[in-house]
Amino acid sequence: MNLIDNLTKHKLELPELTIPGGSYVSVNIRGNIAFVAIQFPIKNEVHFYQGKLGNELSTQDGYKAMELCALNVIAQIHAKVGFENVIGLNHIDAYYQSSKNWDDSPIVVNGASDVFVNLLEEKGKHSRALFGVQNLPRNFSVGLTANFTLKI
């Protein structure tokens, strides 16, 4: 797997690292597991995709928002761990805020899953959970956490 080649192939780029909005770290390593704190659709300190899916934002907007969250996860791991030290992505938790009758969360979360599999190949295969929430910080439409197994 060559992350840089795969980014170019899929016409994607890693954003600058986001900075935690509170008293926590972006990547917390315990044993051989790296836990990535929630990442939002932020690119180079600019907030994107704010609002509720099904109201202010479409399902396609949500897909792109989740794609950006996944790129932020990858940027964190790339900078703080290095992909040469990663065995693979284990699991992601995806959070979204939506209108009452909107029900396309699996499509939206595919935005993250597709990024992980396309860029990380075998290392990007994962399980996932989806959570509809009332509100997310800064009115972001989506947020994403992840954990990776590391080489010891």
Secondary structure, 3 states (H helix, E strand, C coil): CCHHHHHHHCCCCCCCCCCCCCCCCCEEEECCEEEEEEECCEECCEECCECCECCCECHHHHHHHHHHHHHHHHHHHHHHCCHHHEEEEEEEEEEECECCCCCCHHHHHHHHHHHHHHHHHHHHCCEEEEEECCCCHHHECEEEEEEEEECC
